[in-house]
Amino acid sequence: MAYAEMTSVETGLRFKTLAGLVVETTGVTLHIASTEVHVHEVVIVEGDFQGNKYLHNLDYAEKV
C-alpha cells in the first residue's frame, strides 16, 4: 500500500518499523513538499520508548 501518497490514515493502525519498533498511528499527517510524500505521526506502543511520537513514512513499515 502506498501510504506516502495518502493524505490521511486511520487512527490505531499498528506497524512494525525496520528498526523493530511496534508503533500505532495517531491520525496526524504531514505533507513534505520537497519530496512530495506524506508522513504520518505514530506513537511507540511497546518497549523502552513507549509513548514517544514521531513522523514516519509508513511505506517502510510492516502492518501488524
CHARMM-style PDB file with segment names, atoms N, HN, CA, C and O in Angstrom:
ATOM      1  N   MET     1       0.846  -1.170   0.000  1.00  0.00      PROA
ATOM      2  CA  MET     1       0.000   0.000   0.000  1.00  0.00      PROA
ATOM      3  C   MET     1       0.897   1.242   0.000  1.00  0.00      PROA
ATOM      4  O   MET     1       1.937   1.253   0.658  1.00  0.00      PROA
ATOM      5  N   ALA     2       0.509   2.257  -0.715  1.00  0.00      PROA
ATOM      6  HN  ALA     2      -0.336   2.248  -1.249  1.00  0.00      PROA
ATOM      7  CA  ALA     2       1.325   3.465  -0.836  1.00  0.00      PROA
ATOM      8  C   ALA     2       0.883   4.513   0.188  1.00  0.00      PROA
ATOM      9  O   ALA     2       0.173   5.461  -0.149  1.00  0.00      PROA
ATOM     10  N   TYR     3       1.302   4.336   1.424  1.00  0.00      PROA
ATOM     11  HN  TYR     3       1.879   3.566   1.698  1.00  0.00      PROA
ATOM     12  CA  TYR     3       0.929   5.269   2.487  1.00  0.00      PROA
ATOM     13  C   TYR     3       1.495   6.663   2.245  1.00  0.00      PROA
ATOM     14  O   TYR     3       0.906   7.651   2.682  1.00  0.00      PROA
ATOM     15  N   ALA     4       2.624   6.755   1.558  1.00  0.00      PROA
ATOM     16  HN  ALA     4       3.102   5.953   1.202  1.00  0.00      PROA
ATOM     17  CA  ALA     4       3.243   8.058   1.293  1.00  0.00      PROA
ATOM     18  C   ALA     4       2.388   8.918   0.370  1.00  0.00      PROA
ATOM     19  O   ALA     4       2.591  10.129   0.295  1.00  0.00      PROA
ATOM     20  N   GLU     5       1.429   8.306  -0.338  1.00  0.00      PROA
ATOM     21  HN  GLU     5       1.264   7.322  -0.277  1.00  0.00      PROA
ATOM     22  CA  GLU     5       0.539   9.040  -1.223  1.00  0.00      PROA
ATOM     23  C   GLU     5      -0.789   9.383  -0.550  1.00  0.00      PROA
ATOM     24  O   GLU     5      -1.575  10.157  -1.097  1.00  0.00      PROA
ATOM     25  N   MET     6      -1.046   8.817   0.626  1.00  0.00      PROA
ATOM     26  HN  MET     6      -0.407   8.189   1.070  1.00  0.00      PROA
ATOM     27  CA  MET     6      -2.317   9.037   1.327  1.00  0.00      PROA
ATOM     28  C   MET     6      -2.291  10.335   2.126  1.00  0.00      PROA
ATOM     29  O   MET     6      -1.335  10.610   2.851  1.00  0.00      PROA
ATOM     30  N   THR     7      -3.339  11.121   1.986  1.00  0.00      PROA
ATOM     31  HN  THR     7      -4.115  10.898   1.397  1.00  0.00      PROA
ATOM     32  CA  THR     7      -3.413  12.391   2.719  1.00  0.00      PROA
ATOM     33  C   THR     7      -3.842  12.191   4.164  1.00  0.00      PROA
ATOM     34  O   THR     7      -3.749  13.118   4.969  1.00  0.00      PROA
ATOM     35  N   SER     8      -4.310  10.997   4.504  1.00  0.00      PROA
ATOM     36  HN  SER     8      -4.385  10.244   3.851  1.00  0.00      PROA
ATOM     37  CA  SER     8      -4.661  10.676   5.887  1.00  0.00      PROA
ATOM     38  C   SER     8      -4.693   9.168   6.067  1.00  0.00      PROA
ATOM     39  O   SER     8      -4.845   8.420   5.101  1.00  0.00      PROA
ATOM     40  N   VAL     9      -4.552   8.732   7.299  1.00  0.00      PROA
ATOM     41  HN  VAL     9      -4.429   9.339   8.084  1.00  0.00      PROA
ATOM     42  CA  VAL     9      -4.697   7.316   7.655  1.00  0.00      PROA
ATOM     43  C   VAL     9      -5.535   7.228   8.925  1.00  0.00      PROA
ATOM     44  O   VAL     9      -5.635   8.188   9.690  1.00  0.00      PROA
ATOM     45  N   GLU    10      -6.125   6.073   9.131  1.00  0.00      PROA
ATOM     46  HN  GLU    10      -6.044   5.294   8.509  1.00  0.00      PROA
ATOM     47  CA  GLU    10      -6.936   5.849  10.329  1.00  0.00      PROA
ATOM     48  C   GLU    10      -6.078   5.896  11.586  1.00  0.00      PROA
ATOM     49  O   GLU    10      -4.889   5.579  11.556  1.00  0.00      PROA
ATOM     50  N   THR    11      -6.684   6.288  12.664  1.00  0.00      PROA
ATOM     51  HN  THR    11      -7.650   6.546  12.688  1.00  0.00      PROA
ATOM     52  CA  THR    11      -6.040   6.208  13.973  1.00  0.00      PROA
ATOM     53  C   THR    11      -6.055   4.759  14.428  1.00  0.00      PROA
ATOM     54  O   THR    11      -7.037   4.049  14.212  1.00  0.00      PROA
ATOM     55  N   GLY    12      -4.969   4.317  15.058  1.00  0.00      PROA
ATOM     56  HN  GLY    12      -4.172   4.894  15.233  1.00  0.00      PROA
ATOM     57  CA  GLY    12      -4.937   2.991  15.667  1.00  0.00      PROA
ATOM     58  C   GLY    12      -4.386   1.871  14.816  1.00  0.00      PROA
ATOM     59  O   GLY    12      -4.408   0.717  15.243  1.00  0.00      PROA
ATOM     60  N   LEU    13      -3.883   2.172  13.605  1.00  0.00      PROA
ATOM     61  HN  LEU    13      -3.864   3.110  13.258  1.00  0.00      PROA
ATOM     62  CA  LEU    13      -3.254   1.126  12.788  1.00  0.00      PROA
ATOM     63  C   LEU    13      -1.885   0.804  13.373  1.00  0.00      PROA
ATOM     64  O   LEU    13      -1.138   1.710  13.741  1.00  0.00      PROA
ATOM     65  N   ARG    14      -1.552  -0.483  13.459  1.00  0.00      PROA
ATOM     66  HN  ARG    14      -2.159  -1.219  13.159  1.00  0.00      PROA
ATOM     67  CA  ARG    14      -0.261  -0.877  14.041  1.00  0.00      PROA
ATOM     68  C   ARG    14       0.704  -1.343  12.956  1.00  0.00      PROA
ATOM     69  O   ARG    14       0.332  -2.021  11.999  1.00  0.00      PROA
ATOM     70  N   PHE    15       1.964  -0.947  13.152  1.00  0.00      PROA
ATOM     71  HN  PHE    15       2.266  -0.397  13.930  1.00  0.00      PROA
ATOM     72  CA  PHE    15       3.032  -1.294  12.222  1.00  0.00      PROA
ATOM     73  C   PHE    15       4.274  -1.687  13.002  1.00  0.00      PROA
ATOM     74  O   PHE    15       4.446  -1.309  14.161  1.00  0.00      PROA
ATOM     75  N   LYS    16       5.139  -2.455  12.343  1.00  0.00      PROA
ATOM     76  HN  LYS    16       4.999  -2.762  11.402  1.00  0.00      PROA
ATOM     77  CA  LYS    16       6.467  -2.755  12.884  1.00  0.00      PROA
ATOM     78  C   LYS    16       7.465  -2.093  11.947  1.00  0.00      PROA
ATOM     79  O   LYS    16       7.479  -2.370  10.748  1.00  0.00      PROA
ATOM     80  N   THR    17       8.300  -1.215  12.498  1.00  0.00      PROA
ATOM     81  HN  THR    17       8.288  -0.989  13.472  1.00  0.00      PROA
ATOM     82  CA  THR    17       9.257  -0.466  11.681  1.00  0.00      PROA
ATOM     83  C   THR    17      10.468  -1.341  11.348  1.00  0.00      PROA
ATOM     84  O   THR    17      10.640  -2.425  11.905  1.00  0.00      PROA
ATOM     85  N   LEU    18      11.296  -0.851  10.434  1.00  0.00      PROA
ATOM     86  HN  LEU    18      11.156   0.029   9.981  1.00  0.00      PROA
ATOM     87  CA  LEU    18      12.521  -1.562  10.080  1.00  0.00      PROA
ATOM     88  C   LEU    18      13.438  -1.737  11.287  1.00  0.00      PROA
ATOM     89  O   LEU    18      14.219  -2.686  11.348  1.00  0.00      PROA
ATOM     90  N   ALA    19      13.340  -0.814  12.250  1.00  0.00      PROA
ATOM     91  HN  ALA    19      12.706  -0.043  12.201  1.00  0.00      PROA
ATOM     92  CA  ALA    19      14.148  -0.892  13.474  1.00  0.00      PROA
ATOM     93  C   ALA    19      13.554  -1.850  14.500  1.00  0.00      PROA
ATOM     94  O   ALA    19      14.157  -2.090  15.546  1.00  0.00      PROA
ATOM     95  N   GLY    20      12.369  -2.400  14.205  1.00  0.00      PROA
ATOM     96  HN  GLY    20      11.879  -2.205  13.355  1.00  0.00      PROA
ATOM     97  CA  GLY    20      11.747  -3.352  15.113  1.00  0.00      PROA
ATOM     98  C   GLY    20      10.798  -2.745  16.122  1.00  0.00      PROA
ATOM     99  O   GLY    20      10.313  -3.446  17.010  1.00  0.00      PROA
ATOM    100  N   LEU    21      10.522  -1.451  16.007  1.00  0.00      PROA
ATOM    101  HN  LEU    21      10.916  -0.881  15.286  1.00  0.00      PROA
ATOM    102  CA  LEU    21       9.584  -0.801  16.926  1.00  0.00      PROA
ATOM    103  C   LEU    21       8.150  -1.100  16.508  1.00  0.00      PROA
ATOM    104  O   LEU    21       7.834  -1.091  15.318  1.00  0.00      PROA
ATOM    105  N   VAL    22       7.289  -1.363  17.471  1.00  0.00      PROA
ATOM    106  HN  VAL    22       7.546  -1.370  18.438  1.00  0.00      PROA
ATOM    107  CA  VAL    22       5.863  -1.500  17.202  1.00  0.00      PROA
ATOM    108  C   VAL    22       5.238  -0.143  17.475  1.00  0.00      PROA
ATOM    109  O   VAL    22       5.332   0.389  18.582  1.00  0.00      PROA
ATOM    110  N   VAL    23       4.593   0.416  16.442  1.00  0.00      PROA
ATOM    111  HN  VAL    23       4.517  -0.015  15.543  1.00  0.00      PROA
ATOM    112  CA  VAL    23       4.027   1.756  16.529  1.00  0.00      PROA
ATOM    113  C   VAL    23       2.558   1.732  16.116  1.00  0.00      PROA
ATOM    114  O   VAL    23       2.088   0.795  15.471  1.00  0.00      PROA
ATOM    115  N   GLU    24       1.855   2.780  16.503  1.00  0.00      PROA
ATOM    116  HN  GLU    24       2.237   3.541  17.027  1.00  0.00      PROA
ATOM    117  CA  GLU    24       0.428   2.911  16.182  1.00  0.00      PROA
ATOM    118  C   GLU    24       0.174   4.312  15.650  1.00  0.00      PROA
ATOM    119  O   GLU    24       0.696   5.288  16.188  1.00  0.00      PROA
ATOM    120  N   THR    25      -0.622   4.413  14.599  1.00  0.00      PROA
ATOM    121  HN  THR    25      -1.046   3.620  14.162  1.00  0.00      PROA
ATOM    122  CA  THR    25      -0.914   5.718  14.005  1.00  0.00      PROA
ATOM    123  C   THR    25      -1.805   6.550  14.911  1.00  0.00      PROA
ATOM    124  O   THR    25      -2.669   6.026  15.614  1.00  0.00      PROA
ATOM    125  N   THR    26      -1.574   7.868  14.879  1.00  0.00      PROA
ATOM    126  HN  THR    26      -0.872   8.293  14.307  1.00  0.00      PROA
ATOM    127  CA  THR    26      -2.371   8.795  15.689  1.00  0.00      PROA
ATOM    128  C   THR    26      -3.417   9.524  14.857  1.00  0.00      PROA
ATOM    129  O   THR    26      -4.312  10.165  15.408  1.00  0.00      PROA
ATOM    130  N   GLY    27      -3.312   9.431  13.535  1.00  0.00      PROA
ATOM    131  HN  GLY    27      -2.585   8.910  13.088  1.00  0.00      PROA
ATOM    132  CA  GLY    27      -4.242  10.139  12.657  1.00  0.00      PROA
ATOM    133  C   GLY    27      -3.713  11.461  12.140  1.00  0.00      PROA
ATOM    134  O   GLY    27      -4.368  12.104  11.320  1.00  0.00      PROA
ATOM    135  N   VAL    28      -2.538  11.885  12.601  1.00  0.00      PROA
ATOM    136  HN  VAL    28      -2.006  11.363  13.267  1.00  0.00      PROA
ATOM    137  CA  VAL    28      -1.928  13.142  12.148  1.00  0.00      PROA
ATOM    138  C   VAL    28      -1.049  12.856  10.926  1.00  0.00      PROA
ATOM    139  O   VAL    28      -0.253  11.917  10.928  1.00  0.00      PROA
ATOM    140  N   THR    29      -1.203  13.676   9.888  1.00  0.00      PROA
ATOM    141  HN  THR    29      -1.849  14.439   9.886  1.00  0.00      PROA
ATOM    142  CA  THR    29      -0.437  13.513   8.652  1.00  0.00      PROA
ATOM    143  C   THR    29       0.197  14.840   8.273  1.00  0.00      PROA
ATOM    144  O   THR    29      -0.391  15.900   8.482  1.00  0.00      PROA
ATOM    145  N   LEU    30       1.405  14.778   7.711  1.00  0.00      PROA
ATOM    146  HN  LEU    30       1.883  13.916   7.541  1.00  0.00      PROA
ATOM    147  CA  LEU    30       2.114  15.971   7.261  1.00  0.00      PROA
ATOM    148  C   LEU    30       2.596  15.735   5.836  1.00  0.00      PROA
ATOM    149  O   LEU    30       3.165  14.684   5.539  1.00  0.00      PROA
ATOM    150  N   HSD    31       2.373  16.708   4.952  1.00  0.00      PROA
ATOM    151  HN  HSD    31       1.911  17.562   5.193  1.00  0.00      PROA
ATOM    152  CA  HSD    31       2.850  16.621   3.572  1.00  0.00      PROA
ATOM    153  C   HSD    31       4.230  17.265   3.488  1.00  0.00      PROA
ATOM    154  O   HSD    31       4.416  18.410   3.900  1.00  0.00      PROA
ATOM    155  N   ILE    32       5.192  16.522   2.954  1.00  0.00      PROA
ATOM    156  HN  ILE    32       5.041  15.592   2.619  1.00  0.00      PROA
ATOM    157  CA  ILE    32       6.549  17.035   2.753  1.00  0.00      PROA
ATOM    158  C   ILE    32       6.649  17.461   1.283  1.00  0.00      PROA
ATOM    159  O   ILE    32       6.794  16.620   0.396  1.00  0.00      PROA
ATOM    160  N   ALA    33       6.573  18.749   1.037  1.00  0.00      PROA
ATOM    161  HN  ALA    33       6.456  19.433   1.757  1.00  0.00      PROA
ATOM    162  CA  ALA    33       6.505  19.271  -0.335  1.00  0.00      PROA
ATOM    163  C   ALA    33       7.779  18.994  -1.138  1.00  0.00      PROA
ATOM    164  O   ALA    33       7.706  18.740  -2.340  1.00  0.00      PROA
ATOM    165  N   SER    34       8.930  19.040  -0.494  1.00  0.00      PROA
ATOM    166  HN  SER    34       8.990  19.246   0.482  1.00  0.00      PROA
ATOM    167  CA  SER    34      10.191  18.878  -1.226  1.00  0.00      PROA
ATOM    168  C   SER    34      10.349  17.491  -1.833  1.00  0.00      PROA
ATOM    169  O   SER    34      11.043  17.324  -2.836  1.00  0.00      PROA
ATOM    170  N   THR    35       9.706  16.491  -1.225  1.00  0.00      PROA
ATOM    171  HN  THR    35       9.143  16.626  -0.410  1.00  0.00      PROA
ATOM    172  CA  THR    35       9.791  15.124  -1.753  1.00  0.00      PROA
ATOM    173  C   THR    35       8.443  14.583  -2.221  1.00  0.00      PROA
ATOM    174  O   THR    35       8.356  13.457  -2.711  1.00  0.00      PROA
ATOM    175  N   GLU    36       7.383  15.397  -2.066  1.00  0.00      PROA
ATOM    176  HN  GLU    36       7.454  16.311  -1.667  1.00  0.00      PROA
ATOM    177  CA  GLU    36       6.029  15.019  -2.482  1.00  0.00      PROA
ATOM    178  C   GLU    36       5.553  13.716  -1.842  1.00  0.00      PROA
ATOM    179  O   GLU    36       4.981  12.863  -2.520  1.00  0.00      PROA
ATOM    180  N   VAL    37       5.788  13.563  -0.545  1.00  0.00      PROA
ATOM    181  HN  VAL    37       6.253  14.256   0.006  1.00  0.00      PROA
ATOM    182  CA  VAL    37       5.285  12.407   0.199  1.00  0.00      PROA
ATOM    183  C   VAL    37       4.521  12.890   1.428  1.00  0.00      PROA
ATOM    184  O   VAL    37       4.668  14.028   1.874  1.00  0.00      PROA
ATOM    185  N   HSD    38       3.712  11.999   1.949  1.00  0.00      PROA
ATOM    186  HN  HSD    38       3.592  11.075   1.586  1.00  0.00      PROA
ATOM    187  CA  HSD    38       3.012  12.250   3.209  1.00  0.00      PROA
ATOM    188  C   HSD    38       3.633  11.352   4.267  1.00  0.00      PROA
ATOM    189  O   HSD    38       3.858  10.166   4.029  1.00  0.00      PROA
ATOM    190  N   VAL    39       3.905  11.913   5.423  1.00  0.00      PROA
ATOM    191  HN  VAL    39       3.722  12.877   5.616  1.00  0.00      PROA
ATOM    192  CA  VAL    39       4.381  11.128   6.561  1.00  0.00      PROA
ATOM    193  C   VAL    39       3.301  11.180   7.627  1.00  0.00      PROA
ATOM    194  O   VAL    39       2.535  12.140   7.706  1.00  0.00      PROA
ATOM    195  N   HSD    40       3.250  10.150   8.435  1.00  0.00      PROA
ATOM    196  HN  HSD    40       3.873   9.370   8.371  1.00  0.00      PROA
ATOM    197  CA  HSD    40       2.164  10.003   9.393  1.00  0.00      PROA
ATOM    198  C   HSD    40       2.732   9.886  10.803  1.00  0.00      PROA
ATOM    199  O   HSD    40       3.730   9.201  11.025  1.00  0.00      PROA
ATOM    200  N   GLU    41       2.091  10.558  11.748  1.00  0.00      PROA
ATOM    201  HN  GLU    41       1.280  11.115  11.568  1.00  0.00      PROA
ATOM    202  CA  GLU    41       2.546  10.506  13.130  1.00  0.00      PROA
ATOM    203  C   GLU    41       2.201   9.143  13.724  1.00  0.00      PROA
ATOM    204  O   GLU    41       1.097   8.628  13.547  1.00  0.00      PROA
ATOM    205  N   VAL    42       3.169   8.576  14.430  1.00  0.00      PROA
ATOM    206  HN  VAL    42       4.067   8.994  14.574  1.00  0.00      PROA
ATOM    207  CA  VAL    42       2.978   7.300  15.115  1.00  0.00      PROA
ATOM    208  C   VAL    42       3.454   7.446  16.552  1.00  0.00      PROA
ATOM    209  O   VAL    42       4.269   8.312  16.869  1.00  0.00      PROA
ATOM    210  N   VAL    43       2.933   6.586  17.410  1.00  0.00      PROA
ATOM    211  HN  VAL    43       2.270   5.883  17.152  1.00  0.00      PROA
ATOM    212  CA  VAL    43       3.363   6.537  18.797  1.00  0.00      PROA
ATOM    213  C   VAL    43       3.895   5.127  19.051  1.00  0.00      PROA
ATOM    214  O   VAL    43       3.292   4.141  18.626  1.00  0.00      PROA
ATOM    215  N   ILE    44       5.018   5.040  19.742  1.00  0.00      PROA
ATOM    216  HN  ILE    44       5.507   5.840  20.087  1.00  0.00      PROA
ATOM    217  CA  ILE    44       5.609   3.738  20.070  1.00  0.00      PROA
ATOM    218  C   ILE    44       4.758   3.099  21.161  1.00  0.00      PROA
ATOM    219  O   ILE    44       4.501   3.715  22.196  1.00  0.00      PROA
ATOM    220  N   VAL    45       4.319   1.853  20.927  1.00  0.00      PROA
ATOM    221  HN  VAL    45       4.527   1.353  20.087  1.00  0.00      PROA
ATOM    222  CA  VAL    45       3.388   1.213  21.861  1.00  0.00      PROA
ATOM    223  C   VAL    45       4.021   0.097  22.691  1.00  0.00      PROA
ATOM    224  O   VAL    45       3.383  -0.431  23.602  1.00  0.00      PROA
ATOM    225  N   GLU    46       5.268  -0.268  22.387  1.00  0.00      PROA
ATOM    226  HN  GLU    46       5.787   0.160  21.648  1.00  0.00      PROA
ATOM    227  CA  GLU    46       5.942  -1.316  23.157  1.00  0.00      PROA
ATOM    228  C   GLU    46       7.406  -0.951  23.350  1.00  0.00      PROA
ATOM    229  O   GLU    46       8.004  -0.293  22.498  1.00  0.00      PROA
ATOM    230  N   GLY    47       7.979  -1.371  24.458  1.00  0.00      PROA
ATOM    231  HN  GLY    47       7.494  -1.906  25.150  1.00  0.00      PROA
ATOM    232  CA  GLY    47       9.409  -1.205  24.667  1.00  0.00      PROA
ATOM    233  C   GLY    47       9.793   0.011  25.486  1.00  0.00      PROA
ATOM    234  O   GLY    47       8.948   0.690  26.070  1.00  0.00      PROA
ATOM    235  N   ASP    48      11.101   0.267  25.511  1.00  0.00      PROA
ATOM    236  HN  ASP    48      11.787  -0.285  25.037  1.00  0.00      PROA
ATOM    237  CA  ASP    48      11.680   1.319  26.335  1.00  0.00      PROA
ATOM    238  C   ASP    48      11.171   2.720  26.004  1.00  0.00      PROA
ATOM    239  O   ASP    48      11.062   3.565  26.893  1.00  0.00      PROA
ATOM    240  N   PHE    49      10.865   2.968  24.763  1.00  0.00      PROA
ATOM    241  HN  PHE    49      10.953   2.282  24.040  1.00  0.00      PROA
ATOM    242  CA  PHE    49      10.478   4.320  24.334  1.00  0.00      PROA
ATOM    243  C   PHE    49       8.974   4.460  24.158  1.00  0.00      PROA
ATOM    244  O   PHE    49       8.513   5.347  23.440  1.00  0.00      PROA
ATOM    245  N   GLN    50       8.213   3.597  24.801  1.00  0.00      PROA
ATOM    246  HN  GLN    50       8.588   2.876  25.384  1.00  0.00      PROA
ATOM    247  CA  GLN    50       6.756   3.606  24.719  1.00  0.00      PROA
ATOM    248  C   GLN    50       6.213   4.996  25.036  1.00  0.00      PROA
ATOM    249  O   GLN    50       6.625   5.630  26.008  1.00  0.00      PROA
ATOM    250  N   GLY    51       5.281   5.462  24.200  1.00  0.00      PROA
ATOM    251  HN  GLY    51       4.947   4.947  23.411  1.00  0.00      PROA
ATOM    252  CA  GLY    51       4.671   6.771  24.401  1.00  0.00      PROA
ATOM    253  C   GLY    51       5.281   7.879  23.561  1.00  0.00      PROA
ATOM    254  O   GLY    51       4.643   8.911  23.354  1.00  0.00      PROA
ATOM    255  N   ASN    52       6.513   7.690  23.068  1.00  0.00      PROA
ATOM    256  HN  ASN    52       7.031   6.852  23.237  1.00  0.00      PROA
ATOM    257  CA  ASN    52       7.150   8.704  22.221  1.00  0.00      PROA
ATOM    258  C   ASN    52       6.482   8.730  20.856  1.00  0.00      PROA
ATOM    259  O   ASN    52       6.120   7.686  20.312  1.00  0.00      PROA
ATOM    260  N   LYS    53       6.318   9.937  20.301  1.00  0.00      PROA
ATOM    261  HN  LYS    53       6.611  10.785  20.742  1.00  0.00      PROA
ATOM    262  CA  LYS    53       5.699  10.111  18.994  1.00  0.00      PROA
ATOM    263  C   LYS    53       6.723  10.647  18.008  1.00  0.00      PROA
ATOM    264  O   LYS    53       7.640  11.382  18.373  1.00  0.00      PROA
ATOM    265  N   TYR    54       6.544  10.259  16.746  1.00  0.00      PROA
ATOM    266  HN  TYR    54       5.799   9.661  16.451  1.00  0.00      PROA
ATOM    267  CA  TYR    54       7.371  10.802  15.679  1.00  0.00      PROA
ATOM    268  C   TYR    54       6.677  10.607  14.342  1.00  0.00      PROA
ATOM    269  O   TYR    54       5.716   9.844  14.246  1.00  0.00      PROA
ATOM    270  N   LEU    55       7.157  11.289  13.310  1.00  0.00      PROA
ATOM    271  HN  LEU    55       7.938  11.909  13.387  1.00  0.00      PROA
ATOM    272  CA  LEU    55       6.607  11.168  11.965  1.00  0.00      PROA
ATOM    273  C   LEU    55       7.356  10.075  11.225  1.00  0.00      PROA
ATOM    274  O   LEU    55       8.579   9.969  11.322  1.00  0.00      PROA
ATOM    275  N   HSD    56       6.603   9.251  10.476  1.00  0.00      PROA
ATOM    276  HN  HSD    56       5.609   9.337  10.397  1.00  0.00      PROA
ATOM    277  CA  HSD    56       7.201   8.086   9.820  1.00  0.00      PROA
ATOM    278  C   HSD    56       6.582   7.877   8.448  1.00  0.00      PROA
ATOM    279  O   HSD    56       5.380   8.073   8.270  1.00  0.00      PROA
ATOM    280  N   ASN    57       7.389   7.484   7.487  1.00  0.00      PROA
ATOM    281  HN  ASN    57       8.365   7.324   7.631  1.00  0.00      PROA
ATOM    282  CA  ASN    57       6.903   7.066   6.172  1.00  0.00      PROA
ATOM    283  C   ASN    57       6.491   5.605   6.304  1.00  0.00      PROA
ATOM    284  O   ASN    57       7.345   4.719   6.352  1.00  0.00      PROA
ATOM    285  N   LEU    58       5.207   5.354   6.363  1.00  0.00      PROA
ATOM    286  HN  LEU    58       4.514   6.074   6.325  1.00  0.00      PROA
ATOM    287  CA  LEU    58       4.704   4.004   6.629  1.00  0.00      PROA
ATOM    288  C   LEU    58       4.965   3.018   5.498  1.00  0.00      PROA
ATOM    289  O   LEU    58       4.748   1.819   5.669  1.00  0.00      PROA
ATOM    290  N   ASP    59       5.426   3.499   4.346  1.00  0.00      PROA
ATOM    291  HN  ASP    59       5.602   4.474   4.207  1.00  0.00      PROA
ATOM    292  CA  ASP    59       5.805   2.584   3.269  1.00  0.00      PROA
ATOM    293  C   ASP    59       7.008   1.727   3.676  1.00  0.00      PROA
ATOM    294  O   ASP    59       7.274   0.693   3.064  1.00  0.00      PROA
ATOM    295  N   TYR    60       7.727   2.160   4.705  1.00  0.00      PROA
ATOM    296  HN  TYR    60       7.511   3.000   5.203  1.00  0.00      PROA
ATOM    297  CA  TYR    60       8.898   1.438   5.195  1.00  0.00      PROA
ATOM    298  C   TYR    60       8.618   0.751   6.518  1.00  0.00      PROA
ATOM    299  O   TYR    60       9.501   0.643   7.369  1.00  0.00      PROA
ATOM    300  N   ALA    61       7.390   0.289   6.691  1.00  0.00      PROA
ATOM    301  HN  ALA    61       6.672   0.377   6.000  1.00  0.00      PROA
ATOM    302  CA  ALA    61       6.995  -0.445   7.901  1.00  0.00      PROA
ATOM    303  C   ALA    61       6.039  -1.555   7.480  1.00  0.00      PROA
ATOM    304  O   ALA    61       5.372  -1.468   6.449  1.00  0.00      PROA
ATOM    305  N   GLU    62       5.990  -2.593   8.300  1.00  0.00      PROA
ATOM    306  HN  GLU    62       6.532  -2.663   9.137  1.00  0.00      PROA
ATOM    307  CA  GLU    62       5.125  -3.745   8.028  1.00  0.00      PROA
ATOM    308  C   GLU    62       3.878  -3.648   8.898  1.00  0.00      PROA
ATOM    309  O   GLU    62       3.977  -3.488  10.115  1.00  0.00      PROA
ATOM    310  N   LYS    63       2.701  -3.745   8.273  1.00  0.00      PROA
ATOM    311  HN  LYS    63       2.621  -3.874   7.285  1.00  0.00      PROA
ATOM    312  CA  LYS    63       1.449  -3.683   9.044  1.00  0.00      PROA
ATOM    313  C   LYS    63       1.310  -4.954   9.859  1.00  0.00      PROA
ATOM    314  O   LYS    63       1.518  -6.054   9.347  1.00  0.00      PROA
ATOM    315  N   VAL    64       0.949  -4.799  11.156  1.00  0.00      PROA
ATOM    316  HN  VAL    64       0.779  -3.906  11.572  1.00  0.00      PROA
ATOM    317  CA  VAL    64       0.756  -5.966  12.030  1.00  0.00      PROA
ATOM    318  C   VAL    64      -0.657  -6.018  12.556  1.00  0.00      PROA
ATOM    319  OT1 VAL    64      -1.003  -6.930  13.308  1.00  0.00      PROA
TER     320      VAL     64
END
